[in-house]
Amino acid sequence: MKIAVIGAGAAGMMCAGHAAELGHSVDIFEKNNMVGKKIRITGKGRCNVTNASDVQEHIDNTPGNPYFMYSSLYKFSPSDTVELIERLGVPTKVERGKRVFPVSDKAADIAEALMKYMKKNGVRLHLDSGVKDIIIKDGKVCGVVLFSGKTFEADAVVVATGGLSYPGTGSTGDGYKFAKKAGHRVTPLLPSLVPLKSDDSFCAELMGLSLKNTAIVIKNAKGKAVYKDFGEMLFTHFGVSGPMILSASRHLLNKFDEDFTLYIDMKPALDMKALDTRLLRDFEKYINKDMKNALNDLLPQKMIPVIIALSGIDENKKIHDITKEERRRLCTLIKGLPVHLTGTAGFNEAIVTSGGVDTDEIEPNTMESKKIRGLYFAGEVLDVDAYTGGFNLQIAFSTGYTAAEGLEENK
């Protein structure tokens, strides 16, 4: 079969490489001047290529249409991803949270490995070749039209154009236009795995401060907890970010008509009583010091003036004059620093897009459209998204592989 793949990202390259491996004639069209532009910046340029978890664990970490993924994850699992990447000459390592990275810590190595996979199997790559339209006649795909005016005939077309996140990498929603024109429903598109904004001025003061081994809880206006987590986060000039915050954002996507407050527990191993005991011990050590010079053993330097200001204690007050009530206020802040949340940072900062081509209209075993014969979808363009930790790239690889297998079933 003659196959046209639109988009040389993770899903597109996996699909093209495997489809060519199965003997199809494959052309892949990429509007950028290089392949894997988004891959090259993922994981802060290190590329969290997958997560070394089993299929069920992966499903548990996929809040956006998890059940759609069962078939493709069993067809091409996280261990299959690792095996392929290593076979292509990129050794991998597993870090905290079962996150898999290339040993080199270079995301470009993953993009180049997938390029090698395509080249080895005879895929024809067309760079600087944006697709303008998909040709459909009598309910079947016939080919694609490029912005240059060129037409390519095809027996099947795979749309692997990504979502709306990081639009600078070329993810500008082209696939949604193709899907809608073909009669598909596109569910509401929202930025996910995205930093959160706050109107608390102290966030900017704490910009760049990273907190590890920290517990968070996000509560709504009624005081009900909507998200809890433990791990790492950081402050930005506009609010908060980091792994925990990105995962939390998935639960707050379209809910900012409500009021949310993040509470940060900087000493989750200590309860209030144990923290007060620890504070008393530190105060004994610094008994003749000013308040501003007595918390160095307990908190990061940058955090101290913020906590003191929020506690209402005079920073020049001597430790031996601190009251029990003032100590209680300090402990309350350390165990639950409140950060008022006002929204998300938007698609420019989002790792993935929540929403996309409605999975009810796609065959999960083949990724083929239930509406148009020969039209396939793979990767972020689909309404499937997961938490941070390598799960989203695995969705791209699994759906890309499954689309290639689906072509084989339908030839």
WOWO-V324029 format. One record per residue. N is the residue number from 1. RES is the residue in three letters. OMEGA is omega as a letter, one per 40 degrees, with the letter a starting at -180 (NA if undefined). Layout:
N/RES/OMEGA
N/RES/OMEGA
This chain:
1/MET/i
2/LYS/a
3/ILE/i
4/ALA/i
5/VAL/a
6/ILE/i
7/GLY/i
8/ALA/i
9/GLY/a
10/ALA/a
11/ALA/a
12/GLY/a
13/MET/i
14/MET/a
15/CYS/a
16/ALA/a
17/GLY/a
18/HIS/i
19/ALA/i
20/ALA/i
21/GLU/i
22/LEU/i
23/GLY/i
24/HIS/i
25/SER/a
26/VAL/i
27/ASP/i
28/ILE/a
29/PHE/a
30/GLU/a
31/LYS/i
32/ASN/i
33/ASN/i
34/MET/i
35/VAL/i
36/GLY/a
37/LYS/i
38/LYS/i
39/ILE/a
40/ARG/i
41/ILE/a
42/THR/i
43/GLY/a
44/LYS/i
45/GLY/i
46/ARG/i
47/CYS/i
48/ASN/a
49/VAL/i
50/THR/i
51/ASN/a
52/ALA/a
53/SER/i
54/ASP/a
55/VAL/a
56/GLN/i
57/GLU/i
58/HIS/i
59/ILE/a
60/ASP/i
61/ASN/a
62/THR/a
63/PRO/a
64/GLY/i
65/ASN/a
66/PRO/a
67/TYR/i
68/PHE/a
69/MET/a
70/TYR/a
71/SER/a
72/SER/i
73/LEU/i
74/TYR/i
75/LYS/a
76/PHE/a
77/SER/i
78/PRO/a
79/SER/i
80/ASP/i
81/THR/a
82/VAL/a
83/GLU/a
84/LEU/a
85/ILE/a
86/GLU/i
87/ARG/i
88/LEU/i
89/GLY/i
90/VAL/i
91/PRO/a
92/THR/i
93/LYS/i
94/VAL/i
95/GLU/a
96/ARG/a
97/GLY/i
98/LYS/a
99/ARG/a
100/VAL/i
101/PHE/i
102/PRO/i
103/VAL/a
104/SER/a
105/ASP/i
106/LYS/i
107/ALA/a
108/ALA/i
109/ASP/i
110/ILE/i
111/ALA/a
112/GLU/i
113/ALA/i
114/LEU/i
115/MET/i
116/LYS/i
117/TYR/i
118/MET/a
119/LYS/a
120/LYS/a
121/ASN/i
122/GLY/i
123/VAL/i
124/ARG/a
125/LEU/i
126/HIS/i
127/LEU/a
128/ASP/a
129/SER/i
130/GLY/i
131/VAL/a
132/LYS/a
133/ASP/i
134/ILE/a
135/ILE/i
136/ILE/i
137/LYS/i
138/ASP/i
139/GLY/i
140/LYS/i
141/VAL/i
142/CYS/a
143/GLY/a
144/VAL/i
145/VAL/i
146/LEU/i
147/PHE/i
148/SER/a
149/GLY/i
150/LYS/i
151/THR/i
152/PHE/i
153/GLU/i
154/ALA/i
155/ASP/i
156/ALA/i
157/VAL/i
158/VAL/i
159/VAL/a
160/ALA/a
161/THR/a
162/GLY/a
163/GLY/i
164/LEU/a
165/SER/a
166/TYR/a
167/PRO/i
168/GLY/i
169/THR/i
170/GLY/i
171/SER/a
172/THR/i
173/GLY/a
174/ASP/a
175/GLY/i
176/TYR/i
177/LYS/i
178/PHE/a
179/ALA/a
180/LYS/a
181/LYS/i
182/ALA/i
183/GLY/i
184/HIS/i
185/ARG/i
186/VAL/a
187/THR/a
188/PRO/a
189/LEU/a
190/LEU/i
191/PRO/i
192/SER/a
193/LEU/a
194/VAL/i
195/PRO/a
196/LEU/a
197/LYS/i
198/SER/i
199/ASP/i
200/ASP/a
201/SER/a
202/PHE/i
203/CYS/i
204/ALA/i
205/GLU/a
206/LEU/a
207/MET/i
208/GLY/i
209/LEU/i
210/SER/i
211/LEU/i
212/LYS/a
213/ASN/a
214/THR/i
215/ALA/i
216/ILE/i
217/VAL/i
218/ILE/a
219/LYS/i
220/ASN/a
221/ALA/i
222/LYS/i
223/GLY/i
224/LYS/i
225/ALA/i
226/VAL/i
227/TYR/i
228/LYS/i
229/ASP/i
230/PHE/i
231/GLY/a
232/GLU/i
233/MET/i
234/LEU/i
235/PHE/i
236/THR/a
237/HIS/a
238/PHE/a
239/GLY/a
240/VAL/i
241/SER/a
242/GLY/a
243/PRO/a
244/MET/a
245/ILE/i
246/LEU/i
247/SER/i
248/ALA/a
249/SER/a
250/ARG/a
251/HIS/a
252/LEU/a
253/LEU/a
254/ASN/a
255/LYS/a
256/PHE/i
257/ASP/i
258/GLU/i
259/ASP/i
260/PHE/i
261/THR/i
262/LEU/i
263/TYR/a
264/ILE/i
265/ASP/a
266/MET/i
267/LYS/a
268/PRO/a
269/ALA/a
270/LEU/i
271/ASP/a
272/MET/a
273/LYS/a
274/ALA/i
275/LEU/i
276/ASP/i
277/THR/i
278/ARG/i
279/LEU/i
280/LEU/i
281/ARG/i
282/ASP/a
283/PHE/i
284/GLU/a
285/LYS/a
286/TYR/a
287/ILE/a
288/ASN/a
289/LYS/i
290/ASP/a
291/MET/a
292/LYS/a
293/ASN/a
294/ALA/a
295/LEU/a
296/ASN/a
297/ASP/a
298/LEU/a
299/LEU/i
300/PRO/a
301/GLN/a
302/LYS/a
303/MET/a
304/ILE/a
305/PRO/a
306/VAL/a
307/ILE/i
308/ILE/a
309/ALA/a
310/LEU/a
311/SER/a
312/GLY/i
313/ILE/i
314/ASP/a
315/GLU/i
316/ASN/i
317/LYS/a
318/LYS/a
319/ILE/a
320/HIS/i
321/ASP/a
322/ILE/a
323/THR/i
324/LYS/i
325/GLU/i
326/GLU/i
327/ARG/i
328/ARG/i
329/ARG/i
330/LEU/a
331/CYS/a
332/THR/i
333/LEU/a
334/ILE/a
335/LYS/a
336/GLY/i
337/LEU/a
338/PRO/i
339/VAL/a
340/HIS/a
341/LEU/a
342/THR/a
343/GLY/i
344/THR/a
345/ALA/i
346/GLY/a
347/PHE/a
348/ASN/a
349/GLU/a
350/ALA/i
351/ILE/i
352/VAL/i
353/THR/i
354/SER/a
355/GLY/a
356/GLY/a
357/VAL/a
358/ASP/a
359/THR/i
360/ASP/a
361/GLU/a
362/ILE/i
363/GLU/a
364/PRO/a
365/ASN/a
366/THR/a
367/MET/i
368/GLU/i
369/SER/i
370/LYS/a
371/LYS/a
372/ILE/i
373/ARG/i
374/GLY/i
375/LEU/a
376/TYR/i
377/PHE/i
378/ALA/i
379/GLY/a
380/GLU/i
381/VAL/i
382/LEU/i
383/ASP/i
384/VAL/i
385/ASP/a
386/ALA/i
387/TYR/i
388/THR/i
389/GLY/i
390/GLY/a
391/PHE/a
392/ASN/i
393/LEU/i
394/GLN/i
395/ILE/i
396/ALA/a
397/PHE/a
398/SER/a
399/THR/i
400/GLY/i
401/TYR/a
402/THR/i
403/ALA/i
404/ALA/i
405/GLU/i
406/GLY/i
407/LEU/a
408/GLU/a
409/GLU/a
410/ASN/a
411/LYS/NA
